[in-house]
Amino acid sequence: MPKITFVDADGESRTVEGKIGRSVMETALDHDIPGIVAECGGGCSCATCHVYVDAAWADKLQPPDSTERAMLEFAAEPRDTSRLSCQIRVRENLDGLTVTTPRFQG
């Protein structure tokens, strides 16, 4: 199973195993990762699963669609590498993916 590393805003990291086909958000919730609120449960209708994708991984992800881009406008402190973790599906080629949770969600 692919390993995903979640880094919190203070720099503390946790590496967990993700299940193929589940979202990075679901993986975070499965492993009680702090910083992922996921108020809409993965419906891409909020920005409370916002993460910063490590720059080395940004090009390996499918680009955000128009709905995700619109929701990212509501994210706190968005960056060029901001994504909604509910929209990133765990795949074999994402083994080692690193994302950072922002200090605040929403």
N, C-alpha and C positions, 0 to 999 in steps of 0.2 A: 504494500500500500504506500502511496506517496506521502512523504512527510512534509508538513507545512509548519513554518515557524512564525509565531505571532510575537511581535515585540510591542510592549506597551509604551506609553508616552515617556516613562521614566527609564526606558532602555532595558527593562527586564524581559527576557525571552522565554518562550515555552514552545517546544517542538512536539507536535502530535501527529498521529497517523490519520490521514483522510481516506474516506471511502470513495472509490471511483463513482462519478455521477452525482454525488452530493455536492452541495455548494460549500464554498469556503465559510460562509455564514453558519450553515448547519454544522460544519465541522467544529467551528468555534463554540457553538452552543453545546454540542455533544461533549466537549471537553472543558466546559465551564471557563472559557477564556474571558477574562475581564475586558471591558471596553466595547463589547459587541452587544448592543441592546436589542436590535432586531424587532422593533415594535410592530412592523407589519407582517412579520413572519416569513419574509422572503418574497413578498409580492411586488417589490420594486415600486412601492408607493410611499416611501419615507427615505430618510438618509441616516438611519440609526445603526447601520452596519458598515458605515464608511471606514475604509482602510486606505493606507498609502502603500502601494505596491513598490517593493524594492526596484530601483531603476534597472537592475540587471534582468528583471523578470517582465518588465512592462511590455516589451515587444513579443513576448511569448504568449500573451493573452489575446483572445479575440477582442477587438476594440468595443467600447461601450456603444450600445444602440442609442437612439434618440431619447427613449424613455429614461434610461439610466443617466444620460447626460443632463436631462432636465431635472432629475432628482438630485444630482450632485450639486446643483445650484443652491440647494437647501442645506448642504453639508457645512459643518463648522470648519473653517480654515481649509478649504480645498486646495489641492496642489495639482501639478501636472500629472502626477501618478495616482491621483485619487480614483478609487473605484468603490462600488457597492459590492461587498463580499457576497451578497445573495446572488449576484449575477456572474460570479466566477465559479465554473464547474471544475471539480477536482478530476484531473486526468493524469495518466501515467507520466506524461512529459512535464508535469508541474512538480515532480518530486524535488523538494528543496525550496519551493516557493517561500518567500519571506514577505510578510506584510506587517505594517505598523499601525496600531490603533491610535487615533487622535486622542488628545487629552479630554475632549468633550464630543459627544454625539449630538446630532440633530440640527 
